[in-house]
Amino acid sequence: MLIHYNKKNDVIQLKLDYEIKEIELHFKNGEELIKNGFYDEAINQFLICLQVNDMHIPSMKKLADLYNKSGDTNKSLFYENMAKEILSKLWDKKIEEEIRRHYRFME
């Protein structure tokens, strides 16, 4: 069996791998900074995660918690609502796919 590789797919995979590693690194750094009481520095690490992928829900939740602890309820609510909105959209998409799959079988 001949596997056909395409440079575009390779570039996309490399970019995805890089982004995953970046998010994992900064998220882990953020969690360590929280343990050591460096909340502002932790916030910066989670913001970097969102720069890499603006749908990284764990970072949004950490930011909401950290801003809540610091008393910045506006930013806390902003990140909490952002996470809820993304989760809702993902949930709606999943339900839509299941409905389409179900009705496809009924045809």
PDB file as gemmi writes it, atoms N, CA and C in Angstrom:
CRYST1    1.000    1.000    1.000  90.00  90.00  90.00 P 1                      
ATOM      1  N   MET A   1       0.838  -1.169   0.000  1.00  0.00           N  
ATOM      2  CA  MET A   1       0.000   0.000   0.000  1.00  0.00           C  
ATOM      3  C   MET A   1       0.889   1.241   0.000  1.00  0.00           C  
ATOM      4  N   LEU A   2       0.636   2.124  -0.923  1.00  0.00           N  
ATOM      5  CA  LEU A   2       1.405   3.357  -1.053  1.00  0.00           C  
ATOM      6  C   LEU A   2       0.668   4.484  -0.350  1.00  0.00           C  
ATOM      7  N   ILE A   3       1.343   5.093   0.598  1.00  0.00           N  
ATOM      8  CA  ILE A   3       0.756   6.225   1.309  1.00  0.00           C  
ATOM      9  C   ILE A   3       1.251   7.484   0.621  1.00  0.00           C  
ATOM     10  N   HIS A   4       0.319   8.304   0.245  1.00  0.00           N  
ATOM     11  CA  HIS A   4       0.639   9.524  -0.480  1.00  0.00           C  
ATOM     12  C   HIS A   4       0.698  10.701   0.489  1.00  0.00           C  
ATOM     13  N   TYR A   5       1.883  11.233   0.687  1.00  0.00           N  
ATOM     14  CA  TYR A   5       2.030  12.380   1.576  1.00  0.00           C  
ATOM     15  C   TYR A   5       1.980  13.661   0.771  1.00  0.00           C  
ATOM     16  N   ASN A   6       1.472  14.634   1.376  1.00  0.00           N  
ATOM     17  CA  ASN A   6       1.293  15.915   0.742  1.00  0.00           C  
ATOM     18  C   ASN A   6       1.958  16.948   1.636  1.00  0.00           C  
ATOM     19  N   LYS A   7       2.743  17.830   1.051  1.00  0.00           N  
ATOM     20  CA  LYS A   7       3.475  18.824   1.844  1.00  0.00           C  
ATOM     21  C   LYS A   7       2.534  19.699   2.662  1.00  0.00           C  
ATOM     22  N   LYS A   8       1.389  20.019   2.105  1.00  0.00           N  
ATOM     23  CA  LYS A   8       0.424  20.854   2.825  1.00  0.00           C  
ATOM     24  C   LYS A   8      -0.041  20.145   4.100  1.00  0.00           C  
ATOM     25  N   ASN A   9      -0.340  18.855   3.997  1.00  0.00           N  
ATOM     26  CA  ASN A   9      -0.757  18.090   5.175  1.00  0.00           C  
ATOM     27  C   ASN A   9       0.361  18.000   6.199  1.00  0.00           C  
ATOM     28  N   ASP A  10       1.600  17.841   5.729  1.00  0.00           N  
ATOM     29  CA  ASP A  10       2.741  17.790   6.639  1.00  0.00           C  
ATOM     30  C   ASP A  10       2.896  19.098   7.397  1.00  0.00           C  
ATOM     31  N   VAL A  11       2.739  20.214   6.693  1.00  0.00           N  
ATOM     32  CA  VAL A  11       2.870  21.530   7.319  1.00  0.00           C  
ATOM     33  C   VAL A  11       1.766  21.728   8.354  1.00  0.00           C  
ATOM     34  N   ILE A  12       0.558  21.334   8.002  1.00  0.00           N  
ATOM     35  CA  ILE A  12      -0.568  21.464   8.933  1.00  0.00           C  
ATOM     36  C   ILE A  12      -0.323  20.617  10.173  1.00  0.00           C  
ATOM     37  N   GLN A  13       0.153  19.385   9.980  1.00  0.00           N  
ATOM     38  CA  GLN A  13       0.419  18.498  11.118  1.00  0.00           C  
ATOM     39  C   GLN A  13       1.531  19.059  11.996  1.00  0.00           C  
ATOM     40  N   LEU A  14       2.586  19.586  11.382  1.00  0.00           N  
ATOM     41  CA  LEU A  14       3.676  20.182  12.153  1.00  0.00           C  
ATOM     42  C   LEU A  14       3.184  21.383  12.964  1.00  0.00           C  
ATOM     43  N   LYS A  15       2.351  22.204  12.349  1.00  0.00           N  
ATOM     44  CA  LYS A  15       1.795  23.372  13.043  1.00  0.00           C  
ATOM     45  C   LYS A  15       0.930  22.929  14.216  1.00  0.00           C  
ATOM     46  N   LEU A  16       0.111  21.918  13.995  1.00  0.00           N  
ATOM     47  CA  LEU A  16      -0.749  21.402  15.056  1.00  0.00           C  
ATOM     48  C   LEU A  16       0.083  20.829  16.208  1.00  0.00           C  
ATOM     49  N   ASP A  17       1.099  20.045  15.871  1.00  0.00           N  
ATOM     50  CA  ASP A  17       1.979  19.481  16.900  1.00  0.00           C  
ATOM     51  C   ASP A  17       2.657  20.582  17.712  1.00  0.00           C  
ATOM     52  N   TYR A  18       3.126  21.614  17.010  1.00  0.00           N  
ATOM     53  CA  TYR A  18       3.786  22.736  17.676  1.00  0.00           C  
ATOM     54  C   TYR A  18       2.811  23.437  18.622  1.00  0.00           C  
ATOM     55  N   GLU A  19       1.602  23.696  18.138  1.00  0.00           N  
ATOM     56  CA  GLU A  19       0.610  24.380  18.967  1.00  0.00           C  
ATOM     57  C   GLU A  19       0.250  23.571  20.205  1.00  0.00           C  
ATOM     58  N   ILE A  20       0.105  22.272  20.045  1.00  0.00           N  
ATOM     59  CA  ILE A  20      -0.217  21.414  21.193  1.00  0.00           C  
ATOM     60  C   ILE A  20       0.898  21.477  22.228  1.00  0.00           C  
ATOM     61  N   LYS A  21       2.148  21.386  21.772  1.00  0.00           N  
ATOM     62  CA  LYS A  21       3.286  21.445  22.702  1.00  0.00           C  
ATOM     63  C   LYS A  21       3.353  22.796  23.403  1.00  0.00           C  
ATOM     64  N   GLU A  22       3.104  23.877  22.647  1.00  0.00           N  
ATOM     65  CA  GLU A  22       3.119  25.218  23.235  1.00  0.00           C  
ATOM     66  C   GLU A  22       2.044  25.354  24.312  1.00  0.00           C  
ATOM     67  N   ILE A  23       0.848  24.900  24.003  1.00  0.00           N  
ATOM     68  CA  ILE A  23      -0.243  24.995  24.973  1.00  0.00           C  
ATOM     69  C   ILE A  23       0.078  24.163  26.212  1.00  0.00           C  
ATOM     70  N   GLU A  24       0.548  22.947  26.015  1.00  0.00           N  
ATOM     71  CA  GLU A  24       0.881  22.095  27.161  1.00  0.00           C  
ATOM     72  C   GLU A  24       1.945  22.739  28.039  1.00  0.00           C  
ATOM     73  N   LEU A  25       2.977  23.306  27.414  1.00  0.00           N  
ATOM     74  CA  LEU A  25       4.057  23.949  28.160  1.00  0.00           C  
ATOM     75  C   LEU A  25       3.551  25.125  28.981  1.00  0.00           C  
ATOM     76  N   HIS A  26       2.830  26.032  28.344  1.00  0.00           N  
ATOM     77  CA  HIS A  26       2.379  27.235  29.047  1.00  0.00           C  
ATOM     78  C   HIS A  26       1.286  26.927  30.075  1.00  0.00           C  
ATOM     79  N   PHE A  27       0.441  25.961  29.783  1.00  0.00           N  
ATOM     80  CA  PHE A  27      -0.589  25.579  30.749  1.00  0.00           C  
ATOM     81  C   PHE A  27       0.057  24.994  32.002  1.00  0.00           C  
ATOM     82  N   LYS A  28       1.033  24.118  31.796  1.00  0.00           N  
ATOM     83  CA  LYS A  28       1.754  23.519  32.928  1.00  0.00           C  
ATOM     84  C   LYS A  28       2.491  24.605  33.722  1.00  0.00           C  
ATOM     85  N   ASN A  29       3.133  25.531  33.011  1.00  0.00           N  
ATOM     86  CA  ASN A  29       3.805  26.643  33.693  1.00  0.00           C  
ATOM     87  C   ASN A  29       2.807  27.439  34.530  1.00  0.00           C  
ATOM     88  N   GLY A  30       1.637  27.713  33.949  1.00  0.00           N  
ATOM     89  CA  GLY A  30       0.610  28.459  34.665  1.00  0.00           C  
ATOM     90  C   GLY A  30       0.169  27.762  35.943  1.00  0.00           C  
ATOM     91  N   GLU A  31      -0.022  26.456  35.853  1.00  0.00           N  
ATOM     92  CA  GLU A  31      -0.434  25.705  37.045  1.00  0.00           C  
ATOM     93  C   GLU A  31       0.642  25.732  38.124  1.00  0.00           C  
ATOM     94  N   GLU A  32       1.914  25.629  37.726  1.00  0.00           N  
ATOM     95  CA  GLU A  32       3.016  25.700  38.692  1.00  0.00           C  
ATOM     96  C   GLU A  32       3.069  27.086  39.344  1.00  0.00           C  
ATOM     97  N   LEU A  33       2.874  28.113  38.532  1.00  0.00           N  
ATOM     98  CA  LEU A  33       2.891  29.472  39.068  1.00  0.00           C  
ATOM     99  C   LEU A  33       1.761  29.686  40.071  1.00  0.00           C  
ATOM    100  N   ILE A  34       0.598  29.107  39.808  1.00  0.00           N  
ATOM    101  CA  ILE A  34      -0.513  29.205  40.767  1.00  0.00           C  
ATOM    102  C   ILE A  34      -0.121  28.552  42.089  1.00  0.00           C  
ATOM    103  N   LYS A  35       0.470  27.355  42.009  1.00  0.00           N  
ATOM    104  CA  LYS A  35       0.887  26.646  43.230  1.00  0.00           C  
ATOM    105  C   LYS A  35       1.842  27.480  44.079  1.00  0.00           C  
ATOM    106  N   ASN A  36       2.665  28.282  43.385  1.00  0.00           N  
ATOM    107  CA  ASN A  36       3.659  29.098  44.090  1.00  0.00           C  
ATOM    108  C   ASN A  36       3.176  30.512  44.397  1.00  0.00           C  
ATOM    109  N   GLY A  37       1.890  30.779  44.091  1.00  0.00           N  
ATOM    110  CA  GLY A  37       1.309  32.065  44.446  1.00  0.00           C  
ATOM    111  C   GLY A  37       1.582  33.202  43.473  1.00  0.00           C  
ATOM    112  N   PHE A  38       2.091  32.903  42.297  1.00  0.00           N  
ATOM    113  CA  PHE A  38       2.388  33.937  41.302  1.00  0.00           C  
ATOM    114  C   PHE A  38       1.219  34.032  40.315  1.00  0.00           C  
ATOM    115  N   TYR A  39       0.153  34.662  40.770  1.00  0.00           N  
ATOM    116  CA  TYR A  39      -1.088  34.676  39.989  1.00  0.00           C  
ATOM    117  C   TYR A  39      -0.994  35.524  38.709  1.00  0.00           C  
ATOM    118  N   ASP A  40      -0.360  36.684  38.794  1.00  0.00           N  
ATOM    119  CA  ASP A  40      -0.242  37.519  37.592  1.00  0.00           C  
ATOM    120  C   ASP A  40       0.575  36.818  36.510  1.00  0.00           C  
ATOM    121  N   GLU A  41       1.644  36.162  36.923  1.00  0.00           N  
ATOM    122  CA  GLU A  41       2.469  35.429  35.967  1.00  0.00           C  
ATOM    123  C   GLU A  41       1.701  34.232  35.386  1.00  0.00           C  
ATOM    124  N   ALA A  42       0.885  33.601  36.231  1.00  0.00           N  
ATOM    125  CA  ALA A  42       0.064  32.475  35.765  1.00  0.00           C  
ATOM    126  C   ALA A  42      -0.944  32.962  34.730  1.00  0.00           C  
ATOM    127  N   ILE A  43      -1.560  34.105  34.986  1.00  0.00           N  
ATOM    128  CA  ILE A  43      -2.500  34.683  34.031  1.00  0.00           C  
ATOM    129  C   ILE A  43      -1.824  34.856  32.678  1.00  0.00           C  
ATOM    130  N   ASN A  44      -0.599  35.369  32.687  1.00  0.00           N  
ATOM    131  CA  ASN A  44       0.129  35.556  31.431  1.00  0.00           C  
ATOM    132  C   ASN A  44       0.342  34.238  30.689  1.00  0.00           C  
ATOM    133  N   GLN A  45       0.606  33.173  31.411  1.00  0.00           N  
ATOM    134  CA  GLN A  45       0.807  31.869  30.777  1.00  0.00           C  
ATOM    135  C   GLN A  45      -0.483  31.361  30.127  1.00  0.00           C  
ATOM    136  N   PHE A  46      -1.603  31.547  30.814  1.00  0.00           N  
ATOM    137  CA  PHE A  46      -2.878  31.100  30.252  1.00  0.00           C  
ATOM    138  C   PHE A  46      -3.303  31.969  29.074  1.00  0.00           C  
ATOM    139  N   LEU A  47      -2.941  33.253  29.113  1.00  0.00           N  
ATOM    140  CA  LEU A  47      -3.219  34.125  27.964  1.00  0.00           C  
ATOM    141  C   LEU A  47      -2.410  33.697  26.746  1.00  0.00           C  
ATOM    142  N   ILE A  48      -1.196  33.233  26.971  1.00  0.00           N  
ATOM    143  CA  ILE A  48      -0.380  32.715  25.864  1.00  0.00           C  
ATOM    144  C   ILE A  48      -1.063  31.496  25.253  1.00  0.00           C  
ATOM    145  N   CYS A  49      -1.608  30.632  26.096  1.00  0.00           N  
ATOM    146  CA  CYS A  49      -2.337  29.457  25.587  1.00  0.00           C  
ATOM    147  C   CYS A  49      -3.461  29.904  24.653  1.00  0.00           C  
ATOM    148  N   LEU A  50      -4.174  30.958  25.038  1.00  0.00           N  
ATOM    149  CA  LEU A  50      -5.280  31.443  24.214  1.00  0.00           C  
ATOM    150  C   LEU A  50      -4.783  32.136  22.948  1.00  0.00           C  
ATOM    151  N   GLN A  51      -3.576  32.664  22.975  1.00  0.00           N  
ATOM    152  CA  GLN A  51      -3.005  33.219  21.753  1.00  0.00           C  
ATOM    153  C   GLN A  51      -2.691  32.099  20.767  1.00  0.00           C  
ATOM    154  N   VAL A  52      -2.267  30.961  21.284  1.00  0.00           N  
ATOM    155  CA  VAL A  52      -1.963  29.816  20.431  1.00  0.00           C  
ATOM    156  C   VAL A  52      -3.256  29.216  19.889  1.00  0.00           C  
ATOM    157  N   ASN A  53      -4.252  29.063  20.772  1.00  0.00           N  
ATOM    158  CA  ASN A  53      -5.552  28.521  20.358  1.00  0.00           C  
ATOM    159  C   ASN A  53      -6.638  29.217  21.170  1.00  0.00           C  
ATOM    160  N   ASP A  54      -7.402  30.054  20.482  1.00  0.00           N  
ATOM    161  CA  ASP A  54      -8.389  30.867  21.190  1.00  0.00           C  
ATOM    162  C   ASP A  54      -9.617  30.088  21.654  1.00  0.00           C  
ATOM    163  N   MET A  55      -9.590  28.765  21.496  1.00  0.00           N  
ATOM    164  CA  MET A  55     -10.694  27.936  21.989  1.00  0.00           C  
ATOM    165  C   MET A  55     -10.228  26.975  23.084  1.00  0.00           C  
ATOM    166  N   HIS A  56      -9.111  27.269  23.720  1.00  0.00           N  
ATOM    167  CA  HIS A  56      -8.581  26.387  24.772  1.00  0.00           C  
ATOM    168  C   HIS A  56      -9.354  26.631  26.066  1.00  0.00           C  
ATOM    169  N   ILE A  57     -10.371  25.835  26.262  1.00  0.00           N  
ATOM    170  CA  ILE A  57     -11.304  26.017  27.380  1.00  0.00           C  
ATOM    171  C   ILE A  57     -10.635  25.889  28.753  1.00  0.00           C  
ATOM    172  N   PRO A  58      -9.714  24.942  28.962  1.00  0.00           N  
ATOM    173  CA  PRO A  58      -9.075  24.887  30.290  1.00  0.00           C  
ATOM    174  C   PRO A  58      -8.384  26.196  30.680  1.00  0.00           C  
ATOM    175  N   SER A  59      -7.784  26.879  29.710  1.00  0.00           N  
ATOM    176  CA  SER A  59      -7.147  28.168  30.012  1.00  0.00           C  
ATOM    177  C   SER A  59      -8.191  29.218  30.368  1.00  0.00           C  
ATOM    178  N   MET A  60      -9.308  29.200  29.681  1.00  0.00           N  
ATOM    179  CA  MET A  60     -10.381  30.150  29.990  1.00  0.00           C  
ATOM    180  C   MET A  60     -10.877  29.949  31.409  1.00  0.00           C  
ATOM    181  N   LYS A  61     -11.035  28.696  31.802  1.00  0.00           N  
ATOM    182  CA  LYS A  61     -11.518  28.401  33.155  1.00  0.00           C  
ATOM    183  C   LYS A  61     -10.506  28.841  34.210  1.00  0.00           C  
ATOM    184  N   LYS A  62      -9.224  28.616  33.944  1.00  0.00           N  
ATOM    185  CA  LYS A  62      -8.182  29.056  34.883  1.00  0.00           C  
ATOM    186  C   LYS A  62      -8.177  30.580  34.988  1.00  0.00           C  
ATOM    187  N   LEU A  63      -8.303  31.256  33.830  1.00  0.00           N  
ATOM    188  CA  LEU A  63      -8.337  32.719  33.849  1.00  0.00           C  
ATOM    189  C   LEU A  63      -9.545  33.234  34.636  1.00  0.00           C  
ATOM    190  N   ALA A  64     -10.693  32.618  34.428  1.00  0.00           N  
ATOM    191  CA  ALA A  64     -11.893  33.025  35.174  1.00  0.00           C  
ATOM    192  C   ALA A  64     -11.664  32.868  36.676  1.00  0.00           C  
ATOM    193  N   ASP A  65     -11.069  31.745  37.074  1.00  0.00           N  
ATOM    194  CA  ASP A  65     -10.795  31.513  38.501  1.00  0.00           C  
ATOM    195  C   ASP A  65      -9.800  32.529  39.061  1.00  0.00           C  
ATOM    196  N   LEU A  66      -8.726  32.760  38.305  1.00  0.00           N  
ATOM    197  CA  LEU A  66      -7.696  33.686  38.785  1.00  0.00           C  
ATOM    198  C   LEU A  66      -8.211  35.122  38.886  1.00  0.00           C  
ATOM    199  N   TYR A  67      -8.948  35.538  37.871  1.00  0.00           N  
ATOM    200  CA  TYR A  67      -9.501  36.898  37.926  1.00  0.00           C  
ATOM    201  C   TYR A  67     -10.535  37.013  39.046  1.00  0.00           C  
ATOM    202  N   ASN A  68     -11.268  35.953  39.294  1.00  0.00           N  
ATOM    203  CA  ASN A  68     -12.226  35.963  40.406  1.00  0.00           C  
ATOM    204  C   ASN A  68     -11.491  36.110  41.733  1.00  0.00           C  
ATOM    205  N   LYS A  69     -10.390  35.369  41.896  1.00  0.00           N  
ATOM    206  CA  LYS A  69      -9.603  35.468  43.132  1.00  0.00           C  
ATOM    207  C   LYS A  69      -9.024  36.861  43.321  1.00  0.00           C  
ATOM    208  N   SER A  70      -8.666  37.507  42.214  1.00  0.00           N  
ATOM    209  CA  SER A  70      -8.051  38.835  42.312  1.00  0.00           C  
ATOM    210  C   SER A  70      -9.098  39.941  42.450  1.00  0.00           C  
ATOM    211  N   GLY A  71     -10.384  39.565  42.350  1.00  0.00           N  
ATOM    212  CA  GLY A  71     -11.452  40.545  42.510  1.00  0.00           C  
ATOM    213  C   GLY A  71     -11.883  41.228  41.229  1.00  0.00           C  
ATOM    214  N   ASP A  72     -11.332  40.816  40.100  1.00  0.00           N  
ATOM    215  CA  ASP A  72     -11.716  41.409  38.816  1.00  0.00           C  
ATOM    216  C   ASP A  72     -12.873  40.594  38.237  1.00  0.00           C  
ATOM    217  N   THR A  73     -14.076  40.906  38.718  1.00  0.00           N  
ATOM    218  CA  THR A  73     -15.242  40.108  38.332  1.00  0.00           C  
ATOM    219  C   THR A  73     -15.590  40.274  36.852  1.00  0.00           C  
ATOM    220  N   ASN A  74     -15.311  41.438  36.271  1.00  0.00           N  
ATOM    221  CA  ASN A  74     -15.605  41.627  34.848  1.00  0.00           C  
ATOM    222  C   ASN A  74     -14.803  40.669  33.976  1.00  0.00           C  
ATOM    223  N   LYS A  75     -13.502  40.593  34.239  1.00  0.00           N  
ATOM    224  CA  LYS A  75     -12.667  39.677  33.453  1.00  0.00           C  
ATOM    225  C   LYS A  75     -13.007  38.228  33.764  1.00  0.00           C  
ATOM    226  N   SER A  76     -13.315  37.953  35.021  1.00  0.00           N  
ATOM    227  CA  SER A  76     -13.701  36.599  35.412  1.00  0.00           C  
ATOM    228  C   SER A  76     -14.938  36.159  34.636  1.00  0.00           C  
ATOM    229  N   LEU A  77     -15.946  37.018  34.615  1.00  0.00           N  
ATOM    230  CA  LEU A  77     -17.176  36.699  33.886  1.00  0.00           C  
ATOM    231  C   LEU A  77     -16.935  36.606  32.379  1.00  0.00           C  
ATOM    232  N   PHE A  78     -16.054  37.450  31.860  1.00  0.00           N  
ATOM    233  CA  PHE A  78     -15.726  37.420  30.443  1.00  0.00           C  
ATOM    234  C   PHE A  78     -15.206  36.048  30.034  1.00  0.00           C  
ATOM    235  N   TYR A  79     -14.211  35.525  30.768  1.00  0.00           N  
ATOM    236  CA  TYR A  79     -13.625  34.226  30.415  1.00  0.00           C  
ATOM    237  C   TYR A  79     -14.564  33.069  30.731  1.00  0.00           C  
ATOM    238  N   GLU A  80     -15.342  33.199  31.790  1.00  0.00           N  
ATOM    239  CA  GLU A  80     -16.329  32.171  32.113  1.00  0.00           C  
ATOM    240  C   GLU A  80     -17.383  32.082  31.005  1.00  0.00           C  
ATOM    241  N   ASN A  81     -17.875  33.224  30.563  1.00  0.00           N  
ATOM    242  CA  ASN A  81     -18.880  33.243  29.493  1.00  0.00           C  
ATOM    243  C   ASN A  81     -18.300  32.774  28.162  1.00  0.00           C  
ATOM    244  N   MET A  82     -17.049  33.116  27.905  1.00  0.00           N  
ATOM    245  CA  MET A  82     -16.399  32.669  26.678  1.00  0.00           C  
ATOM    246  C   MET A  82     -16.334  31.136  26.648  1.00  0.00           C  
ATOM    247  N   ALA A  83     -15.944  30.539  27.753  1.00  0.00           N  
ATOM    248  CA  ALA A  83     -15.865  29.077  27.830  1.00  0.00           C  
ATOM    249  C   ALA A  83     -17.248  28.453  27.652  1.00  0.00           C  
ATOM    250  N   LYS A  84     -18.245  29.031  28.309  1.00  0.00           N  
ATOM    251  CA  LYS A  84     -19.614  28.500  28.196  1.00  0.00           C  
ATOM    252  C   LYS A  84     -20.117  28.589  26.758  1.00  0.00           C  
ATOM    253  N   GLU A  85     -19.822  29.693  26.091  1.00  0.00           N  
ATOM    254  CA  GLU A  85     -20.278  29.883  24.714  1.00  0.00           C  
ATOM    255  C   GLU A  85     -19.649  28.853  23.775  1.00  0.00           C  
ATOM    256  N   ILE A  86     -18.366  28.629  23.930  1.00  0.00           N  
ATOM    257  CA  ILE A  86     -17.685  27.644  23.082  1.00  0.00           C  
ATOM    258  C   ILE A  86     -18.215  26.250  23.361  1.00  0.00           C  
ATOM    259  N   LEU A  87     -18.370  25.904  24.634  1.00  0.00           N  
ATOM    260  CA  LEU A  87     -18.906  24.583  24.980  1.00  0.00           C  
ATOM    261  C   LEU A  87     -20.311  24.401  24.417  1.00  0.00           C  
ATOM    262  N   SER A  88     -21.113  25.437  24.478  1.00  0.00           N  
ATOM    263  CA  SER A  88     -22.472  25.373  23.952  1.00  0.00           C  
ATOM    264  C   SER A  88     -22.461  25.141  22.441  1.00  0.00           C  
ATOM    265  N   LYS A  89     -21.594  25.869  21.734  1.00  0.00           N  
ATOM    266  CA  LYS A  89     -21.498  25.698  20.287  1.00  0.00           C  
ATOM    267  C   LYS A  89     -21.027  24.290  19.925  1.00  0.00           C  
ATOM    268  N   LEU A  90     -20.044  23.790  20.673  1.00  0.00           N  
ATOM    269  CA  LEU A  90     -19.556  22.431  20.409  1.00  0.00           C  
ATOM    270  C   LEU A  90     -20.644  21.401  20.683  1.00  0.00           C  
ATOM    271  N   TRP A  91     -21.389  21.605  21.771  1.00  0.00           N  
ATOM    272  CA  TRP A  91     -22.472  20.693  22.119  1.00  0.00           C  
ATOM    273  C   TRP A  91     -23.553  20.714  21.042  1.00  0.00           C  
ATOM    274  N   ASP A  92     -23.930  21.928  20.597  1.00  0.00           N  
ATOM    275  CA  ASP A  92     -24.947  22.053  19.555  1.00  0.00           C  
ATOM    276  C   ASP A  92     -24.515  21.363  18.270  1.00  0.00           C  
ATOM    277  N   LYS A  93     -23.243  21.514  17.930  1.00  0.00           N  
ATOM    278  CA  LYS A  93     -22.720  20.885  16.718  1.00  0.00           C  
ATOM    279  C   LYS A  93     -22.770  19.359  16.840  1.00  0.00           C  
ATOM    280  N   LYS A  94     -22.420  18.849  18.023  1.00  0.00           N  
ATOM    281  CA  LYS A  94     -22.449  17.406  18.238  1.00  0.00           C  
ATOM    282  C   LYS A  94     -23.878  16.878  18.111  1.00  0.00           C  
ATOM    283  N   ILE A  95     -24.833  17.577  18.699  1.00  0.00           N  
ATOM    284  CA  ILE A  95     -26.240  17.155  18.623  1.00  0.00           C  
ATOM    285  C   ILE A  95     -26.716  17.186  17.176  1.00  0.00           C  
ATOM    286  N   GLU A  96     -26.355  18.239  16.453  1.00  0.00           N  
ATOM    287  CA  GLU A  96     -26.743  18.347  15.050  1.00  0.00           C  
ATOM    288  C   GLU A  96     -26.194  17.184  14.227  1.00  0.00           C  
ATOM    289  N   GLU A  97     -24.939  16.830  14.468  1.00  0.00           N  
ATOM    290  CA  GLU A  97     -24.333  15.706  13.742  1.00  0.00           C  
ATOM    291  C   GLU A  97     -25.052  14.396  14.062  1.00  0.00           C  
ATOM    292  N   GLU A  98     -25.422  14.204  15.324  1.00  0.00           N  
ATOM    293  CA  GLU A  98     -26.127  12.983  15.709  1.00  0.00           C  
ATOM    294  C   GLU A  98     -27.507  12.920  15.063  1.00  0.00           C  
ATOM    295  N   ILE A  99     -28.181  14.043  15.003  1.00  0.00           N  
ATOM    296  CA  ILE A  99     -29.506  14.088  14.370  1.00  0.00           C  
ATOM    297  C   ILE A  99     -29.378  13.774  12.888  1.00  0.00           C  
ATOM    298  N   ARG A 100     -28.420  14.400  12.230  1.00  0.00           N  
ATOM    299  CA  ARG A 100     -28.215  14.139  10.801  1.00  0.00           C  
ATOM    300  C   ARG A 100     -27.899  12.661  10.549  1.00  0.00           C  
ATOM    301  N   ARG A 101     -27.062  12.087  11.401  1.00  0.00           N  
ATOM    302  CA  ARG A 101     -26.695  10.677  11.247  1.00  0.00           C  
ATOM    303  C   ARG A 101     -27.934   9.792  11.434  1.00  0.00           C  
ATOM    304  N   HIS A 102     -28.751  10.130  12.411  1.00  0.00           N  
ATOM    305  CA  HIS A 102     -29.952   9.355  12.694  1.00  0.00           C  
ATOM    306  C   HIS A 102     -30.915   9.399  11.506  1.00  0.00           C  
ATOM    307  N   TYR A 103     -31.154  10.596  10.977  1.00  0.00           N  
ATOM    308  CA  TYR A 103     -32.109  10.725   9.876  1.00  0.00           C  
ATOM    309  C   TYR A 103     -31.571  10.164   8.565  1.00  0.00           C  
ATOM    310  N   ARG A 104     -30.260  10.132   8.420  1.00  0.00           N  
ATOM    311  CA  ARG A 104     -29.666   9.539   7.236  1.00  0.00           C  
ATOM    312  C   ARG A 104     -30.010   8.040   7.167  1.00  0.00           C  
ATOM    313  N   PHE A 105     -30.027   7.402   8.326  1.00  0.00           N  
ATOM    314  CA  PHE A 105     -30.323   5.974   8.368  1.00  0.00           C  
ATOM    315  C   PHE A 105     -31.807   5.699   8.126  1.00  0.00           C  
ATOM    316  N   MET A 106     -32.647   6.676   8.334  1.00  0.00           N  
ATOM    317  CA  MET A 106     -34.090   6.473   8.180  1.00  0.00           C  
ATOM    318  C   MET A 106     -34.554   6.659   6.726  1.00  0.00           C  
ATOM    319  N   GLU A 107     -33.670   7.175   5.873  1.00  0.00           N  
ATOM    320  CA  GLU A 107     -34.057   7.421   4.479  1.00  0.00           C  
ATOM    321  C   GLU A 107     -34.204   6.138   3.705  1.00  0.00           C  
TER     322      GLU A 107                                                      
END                                                                             
